[in-house]
């Protein structure tokens, strides 16, 4: 009967270890979530938004530069003018929104 209790103890130890690891993973994901700017309709980081608008890596970026780039990309991807993409246009809109919210929070571009 000793083999059964050893196996039971090993199972219990493995279960406790699995719970502990799951808790650590949950905590890591919670920290990751706080580092992503989330809006009601978009889940995009500031870095992703800047890449979409093609302004990543540019020094001394002003909000007017963002608006100029946004207007150009939005017009180029207008599906009503032939050849545009509503999907890309929605990504461009989302990128602008994420950047605007970052500016409101006082983050630097």
The first five atom37 places (N, CA, C, CB, O) and aatype in JSON, in Angstrom:
{
  "aatype": [20, 20, 20, 20, 20, 20, 20, 20, 20, 20, 20, 20, 20, 20, 20, 20, 20, 20, 20, 20, 20, 20, 20, 20, 20, 20, 20, 20, 20, 20, 20, 20, 20, 20, 20, 20, 20, 20, 20, 20, 20, 20, 20, 20, 20, 20, 20, 20, 20, 20, 20, 20, 20, 20, 20, 20, 20, 20, 20, 20, 20, 20, 20, 20, 20, 20, 20, 20, 20, 20, 20, 20, 20, 20, 20, 20, 20, 20, 20, 20, 20, 20, 20, 20, 20, 20, 20, 20, 20, 20, 20, 20, 20, 20, 20, 20, 20, 20, 20, 20, 20, 20, 20, 20, 20, 20, 20, 20, 20],
  "atom_mask": [
    [1, 1, 1, 1, 1],
    [1, 1, 1, 1, 1],
    [1, 1, 1, 1, 1],
    [1, 1, 1, 1, 1],
    [1, 1, 1, 1, 1],
    [1, 1, 1, 1, 1],
    [1, 1, 1, 1, 1],
    [1, 1, 1, 1, 1],
    [1, 1, 1, 1, 1],
    [1, 1, 1, 1, 1],
    [1, 1, 1, 1, 1],
    [1, 1, 1, 1, 1],
    [1, 1, 1, 1, 1],
    [1, 1, 1, 1, 1],
    [1, 1, 1, 1, 1],
    [1, 1, 1, 1, 1],
    [1, 1, 1, 1, 1],
    [1, 1, 1, 1, 1],
    [1, 1, 1, 1, 1],
    [1, 1, 1, 1, 1],
    [1, 1, 1, 1, 1],
    [1, 1, 1, 1, 1],
    [1, 1, 1, 1, 1],
    [1, 1, 1, 1, 1],
    [1, 1, 1, 1, 1],
    [1, 1, 1, 1, 1],
    [1, 1, 1, 1, 1],
    [1, 1, 1, 1, 1],
    [1, 1, 1, 1, 1],
    [1, 1, 1, 1, 1],
    [1, 1, 1, 1, 1],
    [1, 1, 1, 1, 1],
    [1, 1, 1, 1, 1],
    [1, 1, 1, 1, 1],
    [1, 1, 1, 1, 1],
    [1, 1, 1, 1, 1],
    [1, 1, 1, 1, 1],
    [1, 1, 1, 1, 1],
    [1, 1, 1, 1, 1],
    [1, 1, 1, 1, 1],
    [1, 1, 1, 1, 1],
    [1, 1, 1, 1, 1],
    [1, 1, 1, 1, 1],
    [1, 1, 1, 1, 1],
    [1, 1, 1, 1, 1],
    [1, 1, 1, 1, 1],
    [1, 1, 1, 1, 1],
    [1, 1, 1, 1, 1],
    [1, 1, 1, 1, 1],
    [1, 1, 1, 1, 1],
    [1, 1, 1, 1, 1],
    [1, 1, 1, 1, 1],
    [1, 1, 1, 1, 1],
    [1, 1, 1, 1, 1],
    [1, 1, 1, 1, 1],
    [1, 1, 1, 1, 1],
    [1, 1, 1, 1, 1],
    [1, 1, 1, 1, 1],
    [1, 1, 1, 1, 1],
    [1, 1, 1, 1, 1],
    [1, 1, 1, 1, 1],
    [1, 1, 1, 1, 1],
    [1, 1, 1, 1, 1],
    [1, 1, 1, 1, 1],
    [1, 1, 1, 1, 1],
    [1, 1, 1, 1, 1],
    [1, 1, 1, 1, 1],
    [1, 1, 1, 1, 1],
    [1, 1, 1, 1, 1],
    [1, 1, 1, 1, 1],
    [1, 1, 1, 1, 1],
    [1, 1, 1, 1, 1],
    [1, 1, 1, 1, 1],
    [1, 1, 1, 1, 1],
    [1, 1, 1, 1, 1],
    [1, 1, 1, 1, 1],
    [1, 1, 1, 1, 1],
    [1, 1, 1, 1, 1],
    [1, 1, 1, 1, 1],
    [1, 1, 1, 1, 1],
    [1, 1, 1, 1, 1],
    [1, 1, 1, 1, 1],
    [1, 1, 1, 1, 1],
    [1, 1, 1, 1, 1],
    [1, 1, 1, 1, 1],
    [1, 1, 1, 1, 1],
    [1, 1, 1, 1, 1],
    [1, 1, 1, 1, 1],
    [1, 1, 1, 1, 1],
    [1, 1, 1, 1, 1],
    [1, 1, 1, 1, 1],
    [1, 1, 1, 1, 1],
    [1, 1, 1, 1, 1],
    [1, 1, 1, 1, 1],
    [1, 1, 1, 1, 1],
    [1, 1, 1, 1, 1],
    [1, 1, 1, 1, 1],
    [1, 1, 1, 1, 1],
    [1, 1, 1, 1, 1],
    [1, 1, 1, 1, 1],
    [1, 1, 1, 1, 1],
    [1, 1, 1, 1, 1],
    [1, 1, 1, 1, 1],
    [1, 1, 1, 1, 1],
    [1, 1, 1, 1, 1],
    [1, 1, 1, 1, 1],
    [1, 1, 1, 1, 1],
    [1, 1, 1, 1, 1],
    [1, 1, 1, 1, 1]
  ],
  "atom_positions": [
    [[0.82, -1.19, 0.0], [0.0, 0.0, 0.0], [0.86, 1.25, 0.0], [-0.93, 0.0, 1.19], [0.37, 2.35, -0.23]],
    [[2.11, 1.07, 0.26], [3.01, 2.21, 0.31], [3.17, 2.85, -1.05], [4.36, 1.79, 0.85], [3.35, 4.07, -1.13]],
    [[3.12, 2.08, -2.13], [3.25, 2.62, -3.49], [2.12, 3.58, -3.84], [3.29, 1.5, -4.5], [2.34, 4.57, -4.54]],
    [[0.92, 3.3, -3.34], [-0.23, 4.16, -3.6], [-0.08, 5.52, -2.95], [-1.49, 3.49, -3.11], [-0.42, 6.54, -3.55]],
    [[0.43, 5.54, -1.74], [0.58, 6.83, -1.05], [1.71, 7.65, -1.67], [0.84, 6.61, 0.45], [1.63, 8.88, -1.7]],
    [[2.74, 7.0, -2.16], [3.84, 7.71, -2.83], [3.33, 8.32, -4.13], [5.04, 6.76, -3.1], [3.62, 9.47, -4.44]],
    [[2.56, 7.55, -4.88], [2.0, 8.06, -6.14], [1.02, 9.2, -5.87], [1.3, 6.92, -6.93], [0.99, 10.19, -6.59]],
    [[0.23, 9.04, -4.81], [-0.72, 10.09, -4.44], [-0.01, 11.37, -4.04], [-1.61, 9.63, -3.31], [-0.42, 12.47, -4.42]],
    [[1.07, 11.22, -3.27], [1.84, 12.39, -2.85], [2.5, 13.05, -4.05], [2.9, 11.99, -1.81], [2.54, 14.28, -4.14]],
    [[3.02, 12.26, -4.98], [3.66, 12.8, -6.18], [2.63, 13.56, -7.03], [4.31, 11.67, -7.01], [2.92, 14.63, -7.56]],
    [[1.44, 12.98, -7.13], [0.38, 13.66, -7.89], [0.02, 14.99, -7.23], [-0.88, 12.77, -7.99], [-0.13, 16.01, -7.91]],
    [[-0.13, 14.98, -5.9], [-0.47, 16.2, -5.17], [0.62, 17.26, -5.34], [-0.69, 15.88, -3.68], [0.31, 18.43, -5.54]],
    [[1.87, 16.86, -5.25], [2.99, 17.8, -5.43], [2.99, 18.37, -6.85], [4.33, 17.1, -5.14], [3.22, 19.57, -7.05]],
    [[2.74, 17.53, -7.83], [2.7, 17.99, -9.23], [1.54, 18.95, -9.43], [2.57, 16.79, -10.19], [1.67, 19.95, -10.15]],
    [[0.41, 18.67, -8.81], [-0.76, 19.53, -8.92], [-0.47, 20.9, -8.29], [-1.98, 18.88, -8.24], [-0.8, 21.93, -8.89]],
    [[0.13, 20.92, -7.12], [0.48, 22.18, -6.46], [1.45, 22.99, -7.32], [1.11, 21.91, -5.07], [1.32, 24.2, -7.46]],
    [[2.41, 22.3, -7.9], [3.39, 22.98, -8.75], [2.7, 23.56, -10.0], [4.52, 22.01, -9.17], [3.03, 24.67, -10.43]],
    [[1.77, 22.83, -10.57], [1.04, 23.32, -11.74], [0.22, 24.56, -11.39], [0.11, 22.23, -12.31], [0.17, 25.51, -12.17]],
    [[-0.42, 24.55, -10.23], [-1.18, 25.73, -9.79], [-0.27, 26.94, -9.58], [-1.93, 25.42, -8.49], [-0.63, 28.06, -9.94]],
    [[0.89, 26.7, -9.01], [1.83, 27.79, -8.77], [2.3, 28.38, -10.11], [3.05, 27.28, -7.95], [2.36, 29.6, -10.26]],
    [[2.62, 27.54, -11.06], [3.06, 28.02, -12.38], [1.94, 28.77, -13.09], [3.54, 26.84, -13.24], [2.2, 29.78, -13.75]],
    [[0.72, 28.28, -12.97], [-0.41, 28.96, -13.6], [-0.6, 30.35, -13.0], [-1.7, 28.13, -13.43], [-0.9, 31.3, -13.72]],
    [[-0.41, 30.46, -11.69], [-0.51, 31.76, -11.03], [0.56, 32.71, -11.51], [-0.43, 31.6, -9.54], [0.3, 33.9, -11.72]],
    [[1.77, 32.21, -11.68], [2.87, 33.05, -12.17], [2.6, 33.5, -13.6], [4.21, 32.29, -12.09], [2.86, 34.65, -13.95]],
    [[2.07, 32.61, -14.43], [1.76, 32.95, -15.82], [0.65, 33.99, -15.87], [1.35, 31.68, -16.62], [0.7, 34.92, -16.68]],
    [[-0.35, 33.84, -15.01], [-1.43, 34.82, -14.96], [-0.93, 36.19, -14.54], [-2.51, 34.35, -14.0], [-1.36, 37.21, -15.09]],
    [[-0.02, 36.22, -13.59], [0.55, 37.49, -13.14], [1.35, 38.13, -14.27], [1.44, 37.29, -11.89], [1.3, 39.35, -14.45]],
    [[2.1, 37.33, -15.03], [2.9, 37.86, -16.14], [1.97, 38.45, -17.2], [3.79, 36.76, -16.75], [2.26, 39.51, -17.76]],
    [[0.88, 37.76, -17.48], [-0.06, 38.26, -18.48], [-0.74, 39.55, -18.01], [-1.11, 37.2, -18.81], [-1.01, 40.44, -18.82]],
    [[-1.01, 39.64, -16.74], [-1.63, 40.85, -16.2], [-0.68, 42.04, -16.35], [-2.01, 40.66, -14.72], [-1.12, 43.13, -16.69]],
    [[0.61, 41.83, -16.11], [1.59, 42.9, -16.28], [1.68, 43.28, -17.75], [2.98, 42.47, -15.75], [1.71, 44.47, -18.08]],
    [[1.7, 42.3, -18.64], [1.74, 42.58, -20.08], [0.53, 43.41, -20.5], [1.79, 41.27, -20.89], [0.66, 44.32, -21.32]],
    [[-0.62, 43.11, -19.95], [-1.84, 43.82, -20.33], [-1.79, 45.28, -19.91], [-3.05, 43.15, -19.71], [-2.35, 46.14, -20.59]],
    [[-1.13, 45.57, -18.8], [-1.05, 46.97, -18.36], [-0.09, 47.77, -19.22], [-0.62, 47.05, -16.91], [-0.12, 49.0, -19.19]],
    [[0.75, 47.11, -19.98], [1.7, 47.82, -20.83], [1.17, 48.06, -22.23], [2.99, 47.04, -20.9], [1.85, 48.67, -23.05]],
    [[-0.03, 47.61, -22.51], [-0.64, 47.82, -23.82], [-1.76, 48.84, -23.69], [-1.19, 46.49, -24.39], [-2.64, 48.7, -22.85]],
    [[-1.72, 49.86, -24.52], [-2.82, 50.82, -24.47], [-4.06, 50.21, -25.11], [-2.43, 52.14, -25.17], [-4.05, 49.87, -26.29]],
    [[-5.11, 50.08, -24.34], [-6.34, 49.49, -24.85], [-7.42, 50.56, -24.92], [-6.79, 48.31, -23.97], [-7.54, 51.39, -24.02]],
    [[-8.19, 50.53, -25.97], [-9.34, 51.4, -26.08], [-10.56, 50.52, -26.16], [-9.24, 52.36, -27.31], [-10.46, 49.29, -26.1]],
    [[-11.71, 51.12, -26.28], [-12.94, 50.34, -26.33], [-12.99, 49.45, -27.56], [-14.14, 51.25, -26.3], [-13.54, 48.35, -27.5]],
    [[-12.43, 49.91, -28.67], [-12.55, 49.15, -29.91], [-11.22, 48.68, -30.48], [-13.25, 49.98, -30.93], [-11.21, 47.92, -31.45]],
    [[-10.12, 49.1, -29.91], [-8.82, 48.76, -30.49], [-7.91, 48.13, -29.44], [-8.15, 50.01, -31.09], [-7.95, 48.49, -28.26]],
    [[-7.11, 47.21, -29.88], [-6.09, 46.62, -29.03], [-4.79, 46.68, -29.81], [-6.45, 45.16, -28.62], [-4.44, 45.75, -30.53]],
    [[-4.08, 47.79, -29.66], [-2.89, 48.04, -30.46], [-1.9, 48.81, -29.59], [-3.24, 48.82, -31.77], [-2.3, 49.72, -28.86]],
    [[-0.63, 48.47, -29.67], [0.37, 49.22, -28.92], [0.71, 50.5, -29.67], [1.64, 48.37, -28.69], [0.4, 50.64, -30.85]],
    [[1.36, 51.41, -28.96], [1.8, 52.66, -29.58], [2.81, 52.36, -30.69], [2.4, 53.6, -28.52], [2.79, 53.0, -31.74]],
    [[3.69, 51.41, -30.44], [4.69, 51.04, -31.46], [4.02, 50.51, -32.73], [5.66, 49.98, -30.89], [4.42, 50.85, -33.84]],
    [[2.98, 49.67, -32.55], [2.25, 49.14, -33.71], [1.55, 50.27, -34.47], [1.23, 48.09, -33.27], [1.55, 50.29, -35.7]],
    [[0.97, 51.19, -33.73], [0.27, 52.31, -34.35], [1.24, 53.16, -35.18], [-0.43, 53.18, -33.28], [0.91, 53.6, -36.28]],
    [[2.41, 53.39, -34.63], [3.41, 54.19, -35.36], [3.89, 53.47, -36.61], [4.6, 54.52, -34.44], [4.16, 54.11, -37.63]],
    [[4.01, 52.16, -36.54], [4.4, 51.39, -37.73], [3.33, 51.46, -38.81], [4.67, 49.92, -37.37], [3.64, 51.62, -39.99]],
    [[2.08, 51.36, -38.4], [0.99, 51.4, -39.37], [0.97, 52.73, -40.11], [-0.36, 51.16, -38.68], [0.75, 52.78, -41.32]],
    [[1.21, 53.81, -39.37], [1.22, 55.13, -40.01], [2.56, 55.47, -40.65], [0.86, 56.19, -39.0], [2.7, 56.51, -41.29]],
    [[3.54, 54.6, -40.48], [4.84, 54.81, -41.12], [5.67, 55.92, -40.5], [4.65, 55.1, -42.57], [6.44, 56.59, -41.18]],
    [[5.5, 56.12, -39.19], [6.25, 57.18, -38.52], [7.15, 56.63, -37.41], [5.28, 58.2, -37.93], [7.7, 57.4, -36.62]],
    [[7.32, 55.32, -37.35], [8.18, 54.75, -36.32], [9.64, 55.07, -36.63], [7.97, 53.22, -36.21], [10.06, 55.06, -37.79]],
    [[10.39, 55.36, -35.61], [11.8, 55.65, -35.76], [12.1, 57.08, -36.17], [12.39, 54.73, -36.75], [13.27, 57.43, -36.36]],
    [[11.09, 57.91, -36.31], [11.31, 59.3, -36.69], [11.48, 60.15, -35.43], [10.14, 59.84, -37.56], [10.61, 60.13, -34.56]],
    [[12.59, 60.89, -35.32], [12.8, 61.72, -34.14], [11.95, 62.99, -34.2], [14.28, 62.08, -34.0], [11.55, 63.43, -35.27]],
    [[11.69, 63.56, -33.04], [10.96, 64.83, -32.93], [9.63, 64.8, -33.66], [11.8, 65.97, -33.47], [9.3, 65.71, -34.44]],
    [[8.87, 63.77, -33.42], [7.59, 63.59, -34.08], [6.53, 64.46, -33.4], [7.16, 62.1, -34.05], [6.39, 64.43, -32.18]],
    [[5.8, 65.23, -34.19], [4.72, 66.08, -33.67], [3.38, 65.49, -34.08], [4.87, 67.54, -34.18], [3.28, 64.72, -35.03]],
    [[2.35, 65.87, -33.35], [1.01, 65.35, -33.64], [0.56, 65.79, -35.04], [-0.01, 65.83, -32.58], [-0.21, 65.07, -35.68]],
    [[1.01, 66.93, -35.51], [0.67, 67.37, -36.87], [1.24, 66.43, -37.92], [1.17, 68.8, -37.11], [0.63, 66.2, -38.96]],
    [[2.42, 65.87, -37.65], [3.01, 64.88, -38.56], [2.12, 63.63, -38.63], [4.45, 64.49, -38.1], [1.94, 63.04, -39.69]],
    [[1.57, 63.26, -37.49], [0.68, 62.1, -37.43], [-0.56, 62.37, -38.27], [0.28, 61.78, -35.96], [-0.98, 61.53, -39.06]],
    [[-1.16, 63.56, -38.09], [-2.38, 63.89, -38.82], [-2.14, 63.96, -40.33], [-2.95, 65.22, -38.33], [-2.97, 63.51, -41.12]],
    [[-1.01, 64.52, -40.73], [-0.68, 64.6, -42.16], [-0.56, 63.2, -42.76], [0.63, 65.4, -42.38], [-1.1, 62.92, -43.82]],
    [[0.16, 62.33, -42.06], [0.36, 60.96, -42.54], [-0.97, 60.2, -42.54], [1.4, 60.23, -41.66], [-1.25, 59.43, -43.46]],
    [[-1.77, 60.41, -41.5], [-3.08, 59.77, -41.4], [-3.96, 60.17, -42.58], [-3.76, 60.14, -40.07], [-4.57, 59.31, -43.22]],
    [[-4.04, 61.46, -42.87], [-4.9, 61.94, -43.95], [-4.48, 61.36, -45.29], [-4.88, 63.47, -44.02], [-5.32, 60.97, -46.1]],
    [[-3.17, 61.3, -45.53], [-2.67, 60.74, -46.79], [-3.04, 59.25, -46.91], [-1.14, 60.91, -46.89], [-3.6, 58.83, -47.93]],
    [[-2.72, 58.47, -45.88], [-2.99, 57.03, -45.93], [-4.49, 56.74, -45.98], [-2.37, 56.33, -44.72], [-4.92, 55.8, -46.66]],
    [[-5.27, 57.53, -45.28], [-6.72, 57.34, -45.28], [-7.28, 57.58, -46.68], [-7.4, 58.28, -44.25], [-8.13, 56.83, -47.16]],
    [[-6.81, 58.63, -47.33], [-7.29, 58.95, -48.68], [-6.85, 57.9, -49.7], [-6.79, 60.33, -49.12], [-7.63, 57.51, -50.57]],
    [[-5.62, 57.44, -49.59], [-5.09, 56.45, -50.53], [-5.85, 55.12, -50.41], [-3.58, 56.21, -50.28], [-6.03, 54.41, -51.4]],
    [[-6.3, 54.8, -49.21], [-6.99, 53.53, -48.97], [-8.51, 53.66, -48.94], [-6.53, 52.93, -47.68], [-9.19, 52.81, -48.37]],
    [[-9.04, 54.71, -49.54], [-10.48, 54.92, -49.58], [-11.12, 53.94, -50.55], [-10.82, 56.38, -49.97], [-10.89, 54.03, -51.76]],
    [[-11.93, 53.0, -50.06], [-12.52, 52.0, -50.95], [-13.53, 52.58, -51.94], [-13.19, 50.92, -50.12], [-13.82, 51.96, -52.96]],
    [[-14.07, 53.75, -51.65], [-15.05, 54.34, -52.57], [-14.4, 54.99, -53.78], [-15.89, 55.38, -51.84], [-15.07, 55.35, -54.74]],
    [[-13.07, 55.13, -53.73], [-12.36, 55.75, -54.84], [-11.64, 54.72, -55.71], [-11.36, 56.77, -54.32], [-10.78, 55.07, -56.51]],
    [[-12.0, 53.46, -55.54], [-11.44, 52.39, -56.38], [-10.08, 51.93, -55.93], [-11.36, 52.85, -57.81], [-9.13, 52.72, -55.86]],
    [[-9.98, 50.68, -55.62], [-8.7, 50.09, -55.26], [-8.33, 50.21, -53.8], [-7.64, 50.7, -56.07], [-7.31, 49.66, -53.38]],
    [[-9.11, 50.91, -53.01], [-8.81, 51.07, -51.59], [-9.28, 49.88, -50.78], [-9.44, 52.34, -51.06], [-9.98, 49.0, -51.29]],
    [[-8.89, 49.86, -49.54], [-9.22, 48.74, -48.67], [-9.86, 49.25, -47.38], [-7.97, 47.9, -48.36], [-9.25, 50.03, -46.64]],
    [[-11.07, 48.82, -47.12], [-11.76, 49.2, -45.89], [-11.02, 48.65, -44.67], [-13.21, 48.71, -45.9], [-10.99, 49.29, -43.62]],
    [[-10.43, 47.46, -44.81], [-9.68, 46.86, -43.71], [-8.47, 47.72, -43.35], [-9.23, 45.43, -44.07], [-8.25, 48.04, -42.19]],
    [[-7.69, 48.09, -44.37], [-6.52, 48.93, -44.11], [-6.93, 50.29, -43.56], [-5.69, 49.11, -45.39], [-6.28, 50.83, -42.68]],
    [[-8.01, 50.82, -44.08], [-8.49, 52.1, -43.61], [-8.89, 52.01, -42.12], [-9.68, 52.58, -44.47], [-8.65, 52.95, -41.36]],
    [[-9.47, 50.91, -41.73], [-9.84, 50.76, -40.32], [-8.6, 50.64, -39.44], [-10.74, 49.52, -40.13], [-8.6, 51.15, -38.32]],
    [[-7.56, 49.97, -39.92], [-6.3, 49.88, -39.17], [-5.67, 51.27, -39.03], [-5.33, 48.92, -39.87], [-5.13, 51.59, -37.98]],
    [[-5.73, 52.06, -40.08], [-5.19, 53.43, -40.05], [-5.97, 54.28, -39.05], [-5.25, 54.07, -41.47], [-5.38, 55.04, -38.28]],
    [[-7.28, 54.15, -39.05], [-8.12, 54.87, -38.08], [-7.76, 54.46, -36.65], [-9.62, 54.59, -38.34], [-7.63, 55.3, -35.76]],
    [[-7.6, 53.16, -36.45], [-7.24, 52.66, -35.12], [-5.88, 53.16, -34.66], [-7.25, 51.15, -35.12], [-5.71, 53.51, -33.5]],
    [[-4.93, 53.2, -35.57], [-3.59, 53.68, -35.23], [-3.64, 55.14, -34.8], [-2.64, 53.51, -36.43], [-2.99, 55.53, -33.83]],
    [[-4.4, 55.95, -35.51], [-4.52, 57.36, -35.15], [-5.15, 57.5, -33.76], [-5.37, 58.12, -36.2], [-4.71, 58.32, -32.96]],
    [[-6.16, 56.7, -33.49], [-6.83, 56.75, -32.19], [-5.88, 56.39, -31.06], [-8.04, 55.81, -32.18], [-5.85, 57.06, -30.03]],
    [[-5.1, 55.33, -31.24], [-4.14, 54.9, -30.22], [-3.12, 56.01, -29.96], [-3.43, 53.59, -30.64], [-2.78, 56.28, -28.81]],
    [[-2.63, 56.65, -31.01], [-1.64, 57.71, -30.85], [-2.26, 58.92, -30.15], [-1.06, 58.13, -32.21], [-1.64, 59.52, -29.28]],
    [[-3.48, 59.28, -30.52], [-4.16, 60.4, -29.87], [-4.33, 60.14, -28.37], [-5.53, 60.65, -30.52], [-4.12, 61.04, -27.55]],
    [[-4.7, 58.92, -28.01], [-4.88, 58.58, -26.61], [-3.55, 58.6, -25.86], [-5.53, 57.22, -26.47], [-3.5, 59.0, -24.69]],
    [[-2.49, 58.18, -26.51], [-1.16, 58.22, -25.88], [-0.75, 59.67, -25.61], [-0.1, 57.52, -26.78], [-0.18, 59.98, -24.56]],
    [[-1.05, 60.55, -26.54], [-0.72, 61.98, -26.37], [-1.55, 62.55, -25.21], [-1.0, 62.78, -27.68], [-1.03, 63.32, -24.41]],
    [[-2.81, 62.18, -25.12], [-3.68, 62.66, -24.03], [-3.14, 62.21, -22.67], [-5.12, 62.14, -24.21], [-3.26, 62.93, -21.68]],
    [[-2.53, 61.01, -22.63], [-1.95, 60.5, -21.38], [-0.59, 61.12, -21.1], [-1.83, 58.98, -21.43], [-0.01, 60.87, -20.04]],
    [[-0.07, 61.91, -22.03], [1.21, 62.57, -21.83], [2.41, 61.76, -22.26], [1.37, 62.92, -20.41], [3.55, 62.11, -21.93]],
    [[2.19, 60.68, -23.0], [3.3, 59.87, -23.49], [4.0, 60.61, -24.63], [2.81, 58.46, -23.95], [3.36, 61.32, -25.41]],
    [[5.3, 60.42, -24.72], [6.03, 61.05, -25.82], [5.96, 60.16, -27.05], [7.51, 61.32, -25.43], [5.89, 58.94, -26.95]],
    [[5.97, 60.82, -28.19], [5.92, 60.07, -29.45], [7.33, 59.75, -29.86], [5.18, 60.87, -30.56], [7.54, 59.12, -30.9]]
  ]
}
